Amino acid sequence: MSKPSTPKGTRDFGPLIMARRNWMFGVMRKAFERYGFEPIETPAMENLQTLIGKYGEEGDQLIFKILNNGDYLNKANEEALESRDSKALTSSISKKALRYDLTVPFARFVVMSRNDLAFPFRRYQMQTVWRGDRPGKGRYQEFTQCDADIIGSDSILNELDLIMLFHEVLSELGVPGYEIVFNDRRLLNGVARACGIEEQFQDFTVALDKWDKIGSDGVRKELEERGFSEVTVDQLMKLFAVLASTDSSQRLAGMKAMFIEGDDEANAAFAEVVELIAMAKASGVPVAQLLFDPTLARGLDYYTGVILEVRVPDAPIGSICGGGRYADLTGIFGWEGVSGVGISFGADRIYDVLEHYDAFPLEAMTQPHALVVQLDEEGRNDALHATQHLRAACVRTVLYPDVVKLKKQLKYAAELNVNFVFISGADERSKAVWTVRNMRNGEQIQFPLEEAVSFVSSELNF
């Protein structure tokens, strides 16, 4: 018999973890709805053609494909099978895939539902996604994204809304020392034009986006491997090395100095970024938590404007949130010219950060507050009555289902980590009282039932 296990990159969630996760999702849901976002859901699987080509060359390799139903080899490309051409073979044996993110399925949803939606449309979505990443600390193959998008408007006020949403949610969750990092793909376009590498823009951004992971030497090596000339590599590395060593305002000015005179797109982006910084600060986002990073590229192909990422510098994982502006995401499904902007909270990574810093609050816990014990058959009705009263007062209560020794029931109460145990034997029934045992300090007090429920509610700060 094989030993039970979960696939690499996936996990079970026990009661404690689920209580904390549900608390996190509750904080996010309330914030999303406070900002006027409406909930949607999309299927776990999409048609493969919906996903392929939307995430860049590296992203496409991480999509989990689903084999066709039945005898999938019956219609397989025999030539591809014999030549071991996996790319050609895949298209003949797989027509569906697990979703890689929530953004591309959202774009499909918008195009299919556009006659039923009011634009600008604000949606939030909290669902599982799958990626074939190599599992590691903070990196999973199955994880939950919590997204908020605004589609159908070019206004920079939408970016402001999402930056403020980052700030409010992460502050309420208690994430310590987070930084909202941003850049603009149009600024990177300006750098590419200034360096004459427009045709290699995708290779440039994929390599640059790894700066915080593999460092300047690693980026230099990757640019060289991707075919950039030595002169161009030196020019790029010199620019970004200087920018990375200065503060946010100097970085922004330094990047602007790279633009070819008359580069309208890059200069317009520069003006918008400056305006966005000013508005965010005026709206209460702390200066120290809003950072311009010229190396931030977010290699996904659909980003065209402002790009955002949230990092916790001293945490043992990478970014915990991300997002950005996409000028024409719905164009990939035939509806062109519809601009949007969106962000994603990485719930699993946020959880890891809060756990690392032991930052989960008591209200994230959902274990029972009270256990009602049974000492004899005659006390069953009283036990049921007490349980109902406690639950009606919003005290999370468990009734021990069997008549067993009190020692065993108290052991169970300790395992559940309840605050109070309600005990009623023949002596208590003769006095019409309950013995309430405080499991934190061992104290026991007797009350009539109504007073006992009030006492427990007061102790729990209800």
FIBAFI-496940 format. One record per residue (C-alpha): residue number from 1; y, z, x; residue in three letters; chain. Coordinates in Angstrom, 1 decimal. Example, Ala and Ser with C-alpha at 12.3 -4.5 7.8 and 13.67 -1.06 7.14 Angstrom:
2
(r 1 (-4.5 7.8 12.3) ALA A);
(r 2 (-1.1 7.1 13.7) SER A);
//
This chain:
462
(r 1 (0.0 0.0 0.0) MET A);
(r 2 (3.4 -1.0 1.5) SER A);
(r 3 (6.1 1.5 2.0) LYS A);
(r 4 (8.9 1.2 -0.6) PRO A);
(r 5 (12.2 -0.1 0.7) SER A);
(r 6 (15.3 -2.0 -0.2) THR A);
(r 7 (16.4 -5.3 1.3) PRO A);
(r 8 (18.6 -5.1 4.3) LYS A);
(r 9 (22.3 -4.8 3.4) GLY A);
(r 10 (21.5 -3.2 0.0) THR A);
(r 11 (21.4 0.4 -1.1) ARG A);
(r 12 (20.3 2.7 -3.9) ASP A);
(r 13 (23.0 4.9 -5.4) PHE A);
(r 14 (22.0 8.4 -6.4) GLY A);
(r 15 (23.8 10.7 -8.9) PRO A);
(r 16 (26.4 12.0 -6.4) LEU A);
(r 17 (27.3 8.6 -5.1) ILE A);
(r 18 (27.5 7.1 -8.6) MET A);
(r 19 (29.8 9.9 -9.7) ALA A);
(r 20 (32.2 9.2 -6.9) ARG A);
(r 21 (32.0 5.4 -7.4) ARG A);
(r 22 (32.6 5.8 -11.2) ASN A);
(r 23 (35.6 8.0 -10.4) TRP A);
(r 24 (37.0 5.3 -8.1) MET A);
(r 25 (36.4 2.6 -10.7) PHE A);
(r 26 (38.1 4.7 -13.3) GLY A);
(r 27 (41.2 5.1 -11.1) VAL A);
(r 28 (41.3 1.4 -10.5) MET A);
(r 29 (40.8 0.4 -14.1) ARG A);
(r 30 (43.6 2.6 -15.3) LYS A);
(r 31 (45.9 1.2 -12.7) ALA A);
(r 32 (45.0 -2.4 -13.5) PHE A);
(r 33 (45.6 -1.8 -17.2) GLU A);
(r 34 (48.8 0.0 -16.5) ARG A);
(r 35 (50.0 -3.1 -14.8) TYR A);
(r 36 (49.0 -5.3 -17.7) GLY A);
(r 37 (45.8 -6.9 -16.4) PHE A);
(r 38 (43.1 -7.8 -18.8) GLU A);
(r 39 (39.3 -7.4 -18.1) PRO A);
(r 40 (36.8 -10.3 -17.8) ILE A);
(r 41 (33.3 -10.8 -16.4) GLU A);
(r 42 (31.5 -13.8 -15.1) THR A);
(r 43 (27.8 -14.5 -14.5) PRO A);
(r 44 (26.1 -13.1 -11.4) ALA A);
(r 45 (25.0 -16.7 -10.5) MET A);
(r 46 (27.0 -19.8 -10.5) GLU A);
(r 47 (26.1 -23.5 -10.0) ASN A);
(r 48 (25.8 -24.0 -6.3) LEU A);
(r 49 (28.3 -26.9 -6.4) GLN A);
(r 50 (30.9 -24.4 -7.9) THR A);
(r 51 (30.7 -22.3 -4.7) LEU A);
(r 52 (30.0 -24.7 -1.8) ILE A);
(r 53 (33.0 -25.9 0.1) GLY A);
(r 54 (35.4 -23.2 -1.2) LYS A);
(r 55 (35.0 -20.6 1.6) TYR A);
(r 56 (35.2 -22.5 4.8) GLY A);
(r 57 (32.3 -23.5 7.1) GLU A);
(r 58 (31.3 -19.9 7.9) GLU A);
(r 59 (31.6 -18.7 4.3) GLY A);
(r 60 (29.3 -21.5 3.0) ASP A);
(r 61 (26.6 -20.3 5.4) GLN A);
(r 62 (26.6 -16.8 3.8) LEU A);
(r 63 (26.1 -17.9 0.2) ILE A);
(r 64 (22.7 -16.8 -1.2) PHE A);
(r 65 (21.0 -19.8 -2.7) LYS A);
(r 66 (18.6 -19.4 -5.6) ILE A);
(r 67 (15.4 -21.5 -5.7) LEU A);
(r 68 (15.0 -23.8 -8.7) ASN A);
(r 69 (12.6 -22.5 -11.4) ASN A);
(r 70 (9.0 -23.4 -11.4) GLY A);
(r 71 (7.5 -25.7 -8.7) ASP A);
(r 72 (10.7 -26.2 -6.7) TYR A);
(r 73 (9.0 -28.2 -4.0) LEU A);
(r 74 (7.9 -30.8 -6.5) ASN A);
(r 75 (11.3 -32.5 -6.5) LYS A);
(r 76 (12.2 -31.5 -2.9) ALA A);
(r 77 (13.6 -34.2 -0.6) ASN A);
(r 78 (10.4 -35.1 1.3) GLU A);
(r 79 (12.3 -36.7 4.2) GLU A);
(r 80 (14.5 -33.5 4.7) ALA A);
(r 81 (11.4 -31.4 4.4) LEU A);
(r 82 (9.5 -33.3 7.1) GLU A);
(r 83 (12.6 -33.4 9.4) SER A);
(r 84 (13.4 -29.7 8.8) ARG A);
(r 85 (16.9 -30.7 7.6) ASP A);
(r 86 (17.8 -27.4 5.8) SER A);
(r 87 (21.1 -28.7 4.5) LYS A);
(r 88 (19.7 -31.8 2.9) ALA A);
(r 89 (16.6 -29.8 1.7) LEU A);
(r 90 (18.7 -27.1 0.0) THR A);
(r 91 (20.5 -29.5 -2.4) SER A);
(r 92 (17.1 -30.7 -3.7) SER A);
(r 93 (15.5 -27.2 -4.2) ILE A);
(r 94 (18.5 -25.1 -5.2) SER A);
(r 95 (21.0 -25.7 -7.9) LYS A);
(r 96 (22.3 -22.2 -8.3) LYS A);
(r 97 (23.6 -19.4 -6.1) ALA A);
(r 98 (24.7 -15.7 -6.3) LEU A);
(r 99 (28.5 -15.5 -6.4) ARG A);
(r 100 (30.1 -15.0 -3.0) TYR A);
(r 101 (33.3 -13.5 -4.4) ASP A);
(r 102 (35.1 -13.2 -7.8) LEU A);
(r 103 (38.0 -15.5 -7.1) THR A);
(r 104 (36.3 -18.9 -7.3) VAL A);
(r 105 (34.3 -18.0 -10.4) PRO A);
(r 106 (37.6 -16.8 -11.9) PHE A);
(r 107 (39.2 -20.2 -11.2) ALA A);
(r 108 (36.3 -21.8 -13.0) ARG A);
(r 109 (36.7 -19.4 -15.9) PHE A);
(r 110 (40.4 -20.2 -16.2) VAL A);
(r 111 (39.8 -24.0 -16.2) VAL A);
(r 112 (37.1 -23.6 -18.9) MET A);
(r 113 (39.1 -21.1 -21.0) SER A);
(r 114 (42.6 -22.4 -20.5) ARG A);
(r 115 (43.2 -23.2 -24.2) ASN A);
(r 116 (42.4 -19.6 -25.1) ASP A);
(r 117 (44.6 -17.9 -22.5) LEU A);
(r 118 (48.3 -17.0 -22.3) ALA A);
(r 119 (49.9 -17.9 -19.0) PHE A);
(r 120 (50.8 -16.3 -16.6) PRO A);
(r 121 (47.4 -14.8 -17.1) PHE A);
(r 122 (46.7 -11.4 -15.5) ARG A);
(r 123 (43.0 -10.5 -15.1) ARG A);
(r 124 (41.0 -7.8 -13.5) TYR A);
(r 125 (37.3 -7.9 -12.8) GLN A);
(r 126 (35.0 -5.4 -11.2) MET A);
(r 127 (31.5 -6.8 -10.4) GLN A);
(r 128 (28.9 -7.2 -7.7) THR A);
(r 129 (29.0 -10.1 -5.2) VAL A);
(r 130 (26.5 -11.1 -2.5) TRP A);
(r 131 (27.0 -12.4 1.0) ARG A);
(r 132 (24.5 -13.1 3.8) GLY A);
(r 133 (26.4 -11.1 6.3) ASP A);
(r 134 (24.6 -9.3 9.1) ARG A);
(r 135 (24.4 -5.7 7.8) PRO A);
(r 136 (26.3 -3.1 9.7) GLY A);
(r 137 (28.7 -0.2 9.2) LYS A);
(r 138 (30.9 -1.1 6.3) GLY A);
(r 139 (29.2 -4.5 5.9) ARG A);
(r 140 (26.7 -5.1 3.1) TYR A);
(r 141 (25.0 -8.1 1.6) GLN A);
(r 142 (25.4 -6.7 -1.9) GLU A);
(r 143 (28.7 -5.0 -2.7) PHE A);
(r 144 (31.3 -4.5 -5.5) THR A);
(r 145 (34.7 -6.2 -5.6) GLN A);
(r 146 (37.5 -5.0 -7.9) CYS A);
(r 147 (40.0 -7.9 -8.3) ASP A);
(r 148 (43.3 -8.4 -9.9) ALA A);
(r 149 (44.9 -11.9 -10.2) ASP A);
(r 150 (48.0 -13.4 -11.7) ILE A);
(r 151 (47.7 -17.1 -12.3) ILE A);
(r 152 (50.2 -19.6 -13.7) GLY A);
(r 153 (53.4 -18.5 -11.8) SER A);
(r 154 (55.0 -19.1 -8.4) ASP A);
(r 155 (57.2 -16.1 -8.5) SER A);
(r 156 (57.2 -13.7 -5.5) ILE A);
(r 157 (57.5 -10.9 -8.0) LEU A);
(r 158 (53.7 -11.3 -8.5) ASN A);
(r 159 (53.1 -10.6 -4.8) GLU A);
(r 160 (55.3 -7.6 -5.2) LEU A);
(r 161 (53.3 -6.3 -8.2) ASP A);
(r 162 (50.1 -6.6 -6.2) LEU A);
(r 163 (51.5 -4.8 -3.1) ILE A);
(r 164 (52.6 -2.0 -5.3) MET A);
(r 165 (49.2 -2.0 -7.0) LEU A);
(r 166 (47.6 -1.6 -3.5) PHE A);
(r 167 (49.9 1.3 -2.8) HIS A);
(r 168 (49.5 3.1 -6.1) GLU A);
(r 169 (45.7 2.8 -6.2) VAL A);
(r 170 (45.0 3.7 -2.6) LEU A);
(r 171 (47.4 6.7 -2.8) SER A);
(r 172 (45.8 7.9 -6.0) GLU A);
(r 173 (42.3 7.6 -4.4) LEU A);
(r 174 (43.6 9.5 -1.4) GLY A);
(r 175 (42.8 6.9 1.2) VAL A);
(r 176 (44.3 8.4 4.4) PRO A);
(r 177 (46.6 6.4 6.7) GLY A);
(r 178 (46.1 3.0 5.1) TYR A);
(r 179 (48.2 0.0 6.1) GLU A);
(r 180 (49.1 -3.0 3.9) ILE A);
(r 181 (49.1 -5.9 6.4) VAL A);
(r 182 (50.5 -9.3 5.5) PHE A);
(r 183 (51.2 -12.7 6.8) ASN A);
(r 184 (51.9 -16.1 5.2) ASP A);
(r 185 (49.7 -19.2 5.7) ARG A);
(r 186 (52.8 -21.4 5.6) ARG A);
(r 187 (54.1 -19.6 8.7) LEU A);
(r 188 (50.8 -20.4 10.4) LEU A);
(r 189 (51.2 -24.0 9.2) ASN A);
(r 190 (54.6 -24.0 11.0) GLY A);
(r 191 (53.0 -22.8 14.2) VAL A);
(r 192 (50.3 -25.5 13.9) ALA A);
(r 193 (53.0 -28.2 13.5) ARG A);
(r 194 (55.0 -26.9 16.4) ALA A);
(r 195 (51.9 -27.0 18.6) CYS A);
(r 196 (50.7 -30.3 17.3) GLY A);
(r 197 (47.4 -29.0 15.9) ILE A);
(r 198 (47.7 -29.7 12.2) GLU A);
(r 199 (44.4 -31.6 12.1) GLU A);
(r 200 (42.7 -28.6 13.6) GLN A);
(r 201 (44.3 -26.0 11.4) PHE A);
(r 202 (41.1 -24.7 9.9) GLN A);
(r 203 (39.6 -24.1 13.3) ASP A);
(r 204 (42.8 -22.5 14.4) PHE A);
(r 205 (42.9 -20.0 11.5) THR A);
(r 206 (39.2 -19.2 11.6) VAL A);
(r 207 (39.5 -18.2 15.3) ALA A);
(r 208 (42.9 -16.4 15.0) LEU A);
(r 209 (41.6 -14.3 12.1) ASP A);
(r 210 (39.1 -12.6 14.5) LYS A);
(r 211 (41.9 -11.3 16.7) TRP A);
(r 212 (41.5 -7.7 15.5) ASP A);
(r 213 (37.6 -7.9 15.8) LYS A);
(r 214 (37.0 -9.7 19.1) ILE A);
(r 215 (40.4 -9.4 20.8) GLY A);
(r 216 (42.6 -12.0 22.5) SER A);
(r 217 (39.9 -12.9 25.1) ASP A);
(r 218 (37.4 -13.6 22.3) GLY A);
(r 219 (39.9 -15.7 20.4) VAL A);
(r 220 (40.7 -17.7 23.5) ARG A);
(r 221 (37.0 -18.4 24.1) LYS A);
(r 222 (36.5 -19.5 20.5) GLU A);
(r 223 (39.5 -21.8 20.5) LEU A);
(r 224 (38.2 -23.4 23.7) GLU A);
(r 225 (34.7 -23.8 22.1) GLU A);
(r 226 (36.3 -25.4 19.1) ARG A);
(r 227 (37.8 -28.1 21.3) GLY A);
(r 228 (41.4 -27.0 21.7) PHE A);
(r 229 (43.1 -28.2 24.9) SER A);
(r 230 (43.8 -25.8 27.7) GLU A);
(r 231 (47.5 -26.3 27.3) VAL A);
(r 232 (47.4 -25.6 23.6) THR A);
(r 233 (45.2 -22.5 24.0) VAL A);
(r 234 (47.6 -21.1 26.6) ASP A);
(r 235 (50.6 -21.8 24.3) GLN A);
(r 236 (48.9 -20.1 21.3) LEU A);
(r 237 (47.6 -17.1 23.3) MET A);
(r 238 (51.0 -16.5 24.9) LYS A);
(r 239 (52.8 -16.6 21.5) LEU A);
(r 240 (50.4 -14.3 19.7) PHE A);
(r 241 (50.0 -11.9 22.6) ALA A);
(r 242 (53.7 -11.4 22.6) VAL A);
(r 243 (53.9 -11.0 18.9) LEU A);
(r 244 (51.0 -8.6 18.6) ALA A);
(r 245 (52.8 -6.2 21.1) SER A);
(r 246 (56.0 -5.9 19.1) THR A);
(r 247 (57.0 -4.2 15.8) ASP A);
(r 248 (56.9 -6.0 12.4) SER A);
(r 249 (60.5 -7.2 12.3) SER A);
(r 250 (60.3 -8.5 15.9) GLN A);
(r 251 (57.0 -10.2 15.2) ARG A);
(r 252 (58.5 -12.1 12.2) LEU A);
(r 253 (61.5 -13.2 14.2) ALA A);
(r 254 (59.4 -14.3 17.1) GLY A);
(r 255 (57.2 -16.4 14.8) MET A);
(r 256 (60.2 -18.0 13.2) LYS A);
(r 257 (61.5 -19.0 16.7) ALA A);
(r 258 (58.3 -21.2 17.0) MET A);
(r 259 (59.2 -23.5 14.1) PHE A);
(r 260 (60.3 -27.0 14.6) ILE A);
(r 261 (63.9 -27.3 13.5) GLU A);
(r 262 (64.0 -28.6 9.9) GLY A);
(r 263 (60.5 -27.3 9.0) ASP A);
(r 264 (61.5 -26.5 5.4) ASP A);
(r 265 (58.1 -25.1 4.4) GLU A);
(r 266 (57.9 -22.6 7.2) ALA A);
(r 267 (61.5 -21.5 6.9) ASN A);
(r 268 (61.2 -21.1 3.1) ALA A);
(r 269 (58.1 -18.9 3.8) ALA A);
(r 270 (60.1 -16.8 6.3) PHE A);
(r 271 (62.8 -16.2 3.7) ALA A);
(r 272 (60.3 -15.2 1.1) GLU A);
(r 273 (58.5 -12.8 3.4) VAL A);
(r 274 (61.8 -11.1 4.3) VAL A);
(r 275 (62.6 -10.8 0.7) GLU A);
(r 276 (59.2 -9.4 -0.2) LEU A);
(r 277 (59.5 -6.7 2.5) ILE A);
(r 278 (62.9 -5.6 1.2) ALA A);
(r 279 (61.6 -5.5 -2.4) MET A);
(r 280 (58.5 -3.6 -1.5) ALA A);
(r 281 (60.4 -1.0 0.4) LYS A);
(r 282 (62.9 -0.6 -2.4) ALA A);
(r 283 (60.0 -0.2 -4.8) SER A);
(r 284 (58.7 2.8 -2.9) GLY A);
(r 285 (56.1 1.4 -0.5) VAL A);
(r 286 (56.6 3.4 2.7) PRO A);
(r 287 (57.9 1.4 5.7) VAL A);
(r 288 (55.2 2.7 7.9) ALA A);
(r 289 (52.5 1.4 5.6) GLN A);
(r 290 (53.8 -2.2 5.2) LEU A);
(r 291 (53.1 -4.3 8.4) LEU A);
(r 292 (53.6 -7.9 9.3) PHE A);
(r 293 (50.7 -9.2 11.4) ASP A);
(r 294 (51.0 -12.8 12.7) PRO A);
(r 295 (47.3 -12.9 13.7) THR A);
(r 296 (46.2 -12.3 10.1) LEU A);
(r 297 (44.9 -15.6 8.8) ALA A);
(r 298 (42.1 -14.8 6.3) ARG A);
(r 299 (39.9 -17.9 6.9) GLY A);
(r 300 (39.2 -18.7 3.3) LEU A);
(r 301 (40.3 -22.3 2.6) ASP A);
(r 302 (42.0 -21.6 -0.7) TYR A);
(r 303 (44.8 -19.4 0.6) TYR A);
(r 304 (48.2 -21.3 0.9) THR A);
(r 305 (50.9 -18.7 1.0) GLY A);
(r 306 (51.2 -14.9 1.4) VAL A);
(r 307 (48.0 -13.3 2.6) ILE A);
(r 308 (47.3 -9.5 2.4) LEU A);
(r 309 (44.8 -7.1 3.9) GLU A);
(r 310 (44.5 -3.3 3.9) VAL A);
(r 311 (43.2 -1.5 7.0) ARG A);
(r 312 (42.6 2.1 7.9) VAL A);
(r 313 (43.3 2.1 11.7) PRO A);
(r 314 (41.1 5.1 12.6) ASP A);
(r 315 (38.2 4.4 10.2) ALA A);
(r 316 (34.9 3.1 11.6) PRO A);
(r 317 (35.0 -0.1 9.5) ILE A);
(r 318 (37.2 -3.2 9.1) GLY A);
(r 319 (39.6 -4.1 6.3) SER A);
(r 320 (39.0 -2.4 2.9) ILE A);
(r 321 (41.1 -4.8 0.7) CYS A);
(r 322 (42.4 -8.3 0.9) GLY A);
(r 323 (44.0 -11.2 -1.0) GLY A);
(r 324 (46.7 -13.8 -1.1) GLY A);
(r 325 (48.5 -16.7 -2.8) ARG A);
(r 326 (46.6 -19.9 -3.7) TYR A);
(r 327 (48.8 -22.8 -4.7) ALA A);
(r 328 (46.1 -24.9 -6.4) ASP A);
(r 329 (42.8 -23.0 -6.7) LEU A);
(r 330 (42.1 -24.5 -10.2) THR A);
(r 331 (42.5 -27.9 -8.7) GLY A);
(r 332 (39.0 -27.7 -7.3) ILE A);
(r 333 (37.8 -27.8 -10.9) PHE A);
(r 334 (40.2 -30.6 -12.0) GLY A);
(r 335 (43.2 -28.7 -13.2) TRP A);
(r 336 (45.9 -29.2 -10.6) GLU A);
(r 337 (49.2 -27.6 -9.9) GLY A);
(r 338 (48.4 -24.1 -11.2) VAL A);
(r 339 (49.5 -21.5 -8.7) SER A);
(r 340 (48.2 -17.9 -8.5) GLY A);
(r 341 (47.9 -14.8 -6.4) VAL A);
(r 342 (45.2 -12.2 -6.3) GLY A);
(r 343 (43.9 -9.1 -4.4) ILE A);
(r 344 (40.5 -7.5 -4.1) SER A);
(r 345 (39.7 -3.8 -3.5) PHE A);
(r 346 (36.5 -3.5 -1.5) GLY A);
(r 347 (35.0 -0.6 -3.4) ALA A);
(r 348 (32.1 0.0 -1.0) ASP A);
(r 349 (34.3 0.1 2.1) ARG A);
(r 350 (36.8 2.4 0.3) ILE A);
(r 351 (33.9 4.7 -0.5) TYR A);
(r 352 (32.9 4.7 3.1) ASP A);
(r 353 (36.4 5.6 4.3) VAL A);
(r 354 (36.7 8.4 1.8) LEU A);
(r 355 (33.3 9.7 2.8) GLU A);
(r 356 (34.2 9.5 6.5) HIS A);
(r 357 (37.2 11.7 5.9) TYR A);
(r 358 (35.5 13.9 3.3) ASP A);
(r 359 (38.3 13.0 1.0) ALA A);
(r 360 (36.6 12.9 -2.4) PHE A);
(r 361 (38.3 15.3 -4.9) PRO A);
(r 362 (36.4 17.7 -7.1) LEU A);
(r 363 (37.2 15.7 -10.2) GLU A);
(r 364 (35.0 12.9 -8.8) ALA A);
(r 365 (32.0 15.1 -9.4) MET A);
(r 366 (29.9 14.8 -12.7) THR A);
(r 367 (27.1 17.3 -12.2) GLN A);
(r 368 (26.6 19.7 -15.2) PRO A);
(r 369 (28.9 22.7 -15.6) HIS A);
(r 370 (26.4 24.9 -17.4) ALA A);
(r 371 (22.7 25.5 -18.0) LEU A);
(r 372 (21.4 27.2 -21.1) VAL A);
(r 373 (18.0 28.8 -20.4) VAL A);
(r 374 (15.1 29.5 -22.8) GLN A);
(r 375 (13.3 32.9 -22.3) LEU A);
(r 376 (11.1 32.8 -25.5) ASP A);
(r 377 (10.3 30.6 -28.4) GLU A);
(r 378 (12.4 32.8 -30.8) GLU A);
(r 379 (15.6 31.9 -28.9) GLY A);
(r 380 (15.3 28.1 -29.2) ARG A);
(r 381 (17.7 27.7 -32.2) ASN A);
(r 382 (20.2 30.0 -30.5) ASP A);
(r 383 (19.9 28.0 -27.3) ALA A);
(r 384 (20.5 24.7 -29.2) LEU A);
(r 385 (23.5 26.2 -31.0) HIS A);
(r 386 (25.0 27.4 -27.7) ALA A);
(r 387 (24.4 24.0 -26.1) THR A);
(r 388 (26.2 22.2 -28.9) GLN A);
(r 389 (29.2 24.6 -28.8) HIS A);
(r 390 (29.6 24.1 -25.0) LEU A);
(r 391 (29.4 20.3 -25.3) ARG A);
(r 392 (31.9 20.3 -28.1) ALA A);
(r 393 (34.2 22.1 -25.7) ALA A);
(r 394 (33.7 19.3 -23.2) CYS A);
(r 395 (31.6 21.6 -20.9) VAL A);
(r 396 (28.9 19.4 -19.4) ARG A);
(r 397 (25.8 21.3 -20.4) THR A);
(r 398 (22.0 21.0 -19.9) VAL A);
(r 399 (19.5 22.9 -22.1) LEU A);
(r 400 (16.4 23.8 -20.1) TYR A);
(r 401 (13.6 22.2 -22.2) PRO A);
(r 402 (10.8 24.6 -21.6) ASP A);
(r 403 (10.1 28.4 -21.9) VAL A);
(r 404 (9.4 29.5 -18.3) VAL A);
(r 405 (10.2 32.3 -16.0) LYS A);
(r 406 (14.0 33.0 -15.6) LEU A);
(r 407 (13.6 32.7 -11.8) LYS A);
(r 408 (12.4 29.1 -12.1) LYS A);
(r 409 (15.3 28.2 -14.5) GLN A);
(r 410 (17.8 29.8 -12.1) LEU A);
(r 411 (16.4 27.8 -9.2) LYS A);
(r 412 (16.9 24.6 -11.3) TYR A);
(r 413 (20.5 25.7 -12.0) ALA A);
(r 414 (21.1 26.0 -8.3) ALA A);
(r 415 (19.6 22.6 -7.6) GLU A);
(r 416 (21.9 21.1 -10.3) LEU A);
(r 417 (24.8 23.0 -8.7) ASN A);
(r 418 (26.0 24.2 -12.1) VAL A);
(r 419 (28.8 26.8 -12.4) ASN A);
(r 420 (27.4 28.9 -15.1) PHE A);
(r 421 (24.1 29.9 -16.7) VAL A);
(r 422 (23.8 31.1 -20.3) PHE A);
(r 423 (21.0 33.6 -20.9) ILE A);
(r 424 (19.9 35.1 -24.2) SER A);
(r 425 (16.7 37.2 -24.6) GLY A);
(r 426 (15.7 39.7 -27.2) ALA A);
(r 427 (18.2 42.3 -25.9) ASP A);
(r 428 (21.2 39.8 -26.1) GLU A);
(r 429 (20.1 38.6 -29.5) ARG A);
(r 430 (20.1 42.2 -30.9) SER A);
(r 431 (23.7 42.5 -29.7) LYS A);
(r 432 (24.7 39.0 -30.8) ALA A);
(r 433 (25.9 38.2 -27.3) VAL A);
(r 434 (25.2 35.9 -24.3) TRP A);
(r 435 (24.9 36.9 -20.7) THR A);
(r 436 (27.0 34.4 -18.7) VAL A);
(r 437 (26.0 34.2 -15.0) ARG A);
(r 438 (28.5 32.8 -12.5) ASN A);
(r 439 (26.4 30.9 -10.1) MET A);
(r 440 (29.1 30.9 -7.4) ARG A);
(r 441 (29.3 34.7 -7.0) ASN A);
(r 442 (26.4 36.0 -9.0) GLY A);
(r 443 (28.5 38.0 -11.4) GLU A);
(r 444 (27.2 38.5 -15.0) GLN A);
(r 445 (29.3 39.2 -18.1) ILE A);
(r 446 (28.2 39.5 -21.7) GLN A);
(r 447 (30.3 37.8 -24.5) PHE A);
(r 448 (29.8 36.7 -28.1) PRO A);
(r 449 (29.2 32.9 -28.1) LEU A);
(r 450 (32.7 31.8 -29.0) GLU A);
(r 451 (34.2 34.1 -26.3) GLU A);
(r 452 (31.7 32.9 -23.8) ALA A);
(r 453 (32.6 29.3 -24.4) VAL A);
(r 454 (36.3 30.1 -24.1) SER A);
(r 455 (35.7 32.1 -20.9) PHE A);
(r 456 (33.8 29.2 -19.3) VAL A);
(r 457 (36.4 26.6 -20.4) SER A);
(r 458 (39.1 28.8 -18.9) SER A);
(r 459 (37.3 29.2 -15.6) GLU A);
(r 460 (36.8 25.4 -15.4) LEU A);
(r 461 (40.5 24.9 -16.1) ASN A);
(r 462 (39.9 22.9 -19.3) PHE A);
//
